[in-house]
Amino acid sequence: MAKRANTIYLGLMLIAFGGLGLAINLGYLQLGAELISLLLLALGGYFLISYFSGIRSALFPALLFIFLSIPMWLTLAGFDGYAWVPPLWVLAPGLAFLITSLQGGSYTVFAIPGGIISTVAVFLLVEEQWGISFETVLAASLIVIGLVILTRSRRSA
């Protein structure tokens, strides 16, 4: 019964946050940048408390909302003109996936999308920050990966 009540509470909370976000996005509600990002942070805190209460599946949404609150605040506060802010929108879910995969067990599959998303975010960050093209960063990373594989194969032989 307690699990069902938690599920209902979580569903109502997500609907409330979604409705609030929709009202803000459509312009019906004007809130400051700090309050909007704090709402995301609070939602992440709720999931984090659920995770520490024993619900292992709550870690991913907790990390996702906490990590997304940072680029949300930076964007709404006017820092979106900086080259390093847009890649944070991609890096946030990538890090959430990667950290969730560290739980082990059935959560290790989260490392695959986390690695791909985080790699794309690093590529975008390098491209935006230093003006190096995406293709150049991709080619350089393939060379580095190839060198790592060669050195590891020599150690195991």
C-alpha positions as CSV (number, residue, x, y, z in Angstrom):
1,M,0.0,0.0,0.0
2,A,2.9,2.4,0.8
3,K,4.5,1.8,-2.6
4,R,1.2,2.6,-4.3
5,A,0.9,5.8,-2.3
6,N,4.4,6.8,-3.2
7,T,3.6,6.2,-6.9
8,I,0.5,8.3,-6.7
9,Y,2.4,11.1,-4.9
10,L,5.2,10.9,-7.5
11,G,2.7,11.1,-10.4
12,L,0.9,14.1,-8.9
13,M,4.2,15.8,-8.3
14,L,5.4,15.3,-11.9
15,I,2.1,16.5,-13.2
16,A,2.4,19.6,-11.0
17,F,5.9,20.4,-12.1
18,G,5.0,19.7,-15.8
19,G,2.0,22.1,-15.6
20,L,4.2,24.7,-13.9
21,G,6.8,24.4,-16.6
22,L,4.2,24.6,-19.3
23,A,2.7,27.7,-17.7
24,I,6.1,29.3,-17.6
25,N,7.0,28.3,-21.1
26,L,3.7,29.7,-22.5
27,G,4.2,33.0,-20.7
28,Y,1.3,32.6,-18.3
29,L,3.6,32.6,-15.3
30,Q,6.6,34.9,-14.9
31,L,9.2,33.5,-12.4
32,G,12.8,34.4,-11.9
33,A,15.6,32.3,-13.3
34,E,16.6,31.2,-9.8
35,L,13.2,29.9,-8.9
36,I,12.7,27.9,-12.0
37,S,16.1,26.2,-11.7
38,L,15.5,25.7,-8.0
39,L,12.3,23.8,-8.8
40,L,14.3,21.4,-11.0
41,L,16.8,21.1,-8.2
42,A,14.0,20.4,-5.7
43,L,12.6,17.7,-7.9
44,G,16.0,16.1,-8.1
45,G,16.3,16.4,-4.4
46,Y,13.0,14.5,-3.9
47,F,14.3,11.7,-6.2
48,L,17.6,11.7,-4.3
49,I,15.8,11.3,-1.0
50,S,13.8,8.4,-2.6
51,Y,17.1,6.8,-3.7
52,F,18.5,7.0,-0.2
53,S,15.3,5.6,1.1
54,G,16.0,2.4,-0.8
55,I,14.4,3.0,-4.2
56,R,17.4,2.3,-6.5
57,S,15.6,3.3,-9.6
58,A,15.2,6.9,-8.4
59,L,18.9,7.7,-8.8
60,F,18.7,8.4,-12.6
61,P,15.9,11.0,-12.4
62,A,17.5,12.6,-9.3
63,L,20.8,13.1,-11.1
64,L,19.1,14.1,-14.3
65,F,17.1,16.9,-12.6
66,I,20.0,18.0,-10.5
67,F,22.4,18.2,-13.4
68,L,19.8,19.9,-15.7
69,S,19.2,22.6,-13.1
70,I,22.7,24.0,-13.7
71,P,22.4,24.7,-17.5
72,M,18.8,25.8,-16.9
73,W,19.9,28.5,-14.4
74,L,22.8,29.5,-16.7
75,T,20.5,29.9,-19.7
76,L,17.8,31.8,-17.9
77,A,20.3,34.0,-16.1
78,G,21.6,35.2,-19.5
79,F,24.8,33.2,-19.7
80,D,23.7,31.3,-22.8
81,G,25.9,33.4,-25.0
82,Y,29.0,31.7,-23.6
83,A,30.4,28.9,-25.7
84,W,30.5,26.4,-22.9
85,V,26.8,26.6,-21.8
86,P,25.0,24.9,-24.7
87,P,27.1,21.7,-24.4
88,L,26.1,21.5,-20.7
89,W,22.5,20.6,-21.9
90,V,24.0,17.5,-23.6
91,L,26.5,16.7,-20.9
92,A,23.9,16.7,-18.0
93,P,22.0,13.6,-19.1
94,G,25.2,11.9,-20.2
95,L,26.6,12.3,-16.7
96,A,23.4,11.1,-15.2
97,F,23.5,8.0,-17.3
98,L,27.2,7.3,-16.4
99,I,26.8,7.8,-12.7
100,T,23.7,5.7,-12.6
101,S,25.7,2.9,-14.3
102,L,28.1,2.8,-11.4
103,Q,25.4,1.1,-9.3
104,G,26.2,-2.1,-11.1
105,G,23.8,-5.0,-11.7
106,S,21.1,-4.2,-14.2
107,Y,22.1,-0.5,-14.2
108,T,25.4,-1.1,-16.0
109,V,23.7,-0.8,-19.4
110,F,23.3,2.9,-18.7
111,A,27.0,3.2,-19.4
112,I,26.5,2.8,-23.1
113,P,24.1,5.8,-23.7
114,G,26.0,7.7,-21.0
115,G,29.3,7.3,-22.8
116,I,27.9,8.2,-26.2
117,I,26.0,11.3,-24.9
118,S,29.0,12.5,-22.8
119,T,31.3,12.0,-25.7
120,V,29.1,14.1,-28.0
121,A,28.9,16.8,-25.3
122,V,32.7,16.9,-25.0
123,F,33.0,17.1,-28.8
124,L,30.5,20.0,-28.8
125,L,32.4,21.7,-26.0
126,V,35.7,21.4,-27.8
127,E,34.1,22.7,-31.0
128,E,32.4,25.6,-29.4
129,Q,35.2,26.6,-27.0
130,W,38.3,26.4,-29.4
131,G,36.7,26.4,-32.8
132,I,38.0,22.9,-33.7
133,S,35.6,21.2,-36.1
134,F,33.5,18.2,-34.9
135,E,35.1,16.0,-37.6
136,T,38.7,16.9,-36.4
137,V,37.8,16.1,-32.8
138,L,36.2,12.8,-33.9
139,A,39.3,11.8,-36.0
140,A,41.6,12.7,-33.1
141,S,39.6,10.7,-30.7
142,L,39.6,7.7,-33.0
143,I,43.4,7.9,-33.1
144,V,43.6,8.1,-29.3
145,I,41.2,5.1,-28.9
146,G,43.3,3.1,-31.4
147,L,46.5,3.9,-29.4
148,V,44.9,2.9,-26.2
149,I,43.7,-0.4,-27.7
150,L,47.2,-1.1,-29.1
151,T,48.9,-0.4,-25.8
152,R,46.4,-2.6,-23.8
153,S,46.8,-5.4,-26.3
154,R,50.6,-5.4,-25.9
155,R,50.2,-5.6,-22.1
156,S,47.9,-8.6,-22.2
157,A,50.1,-10.5,-24.7
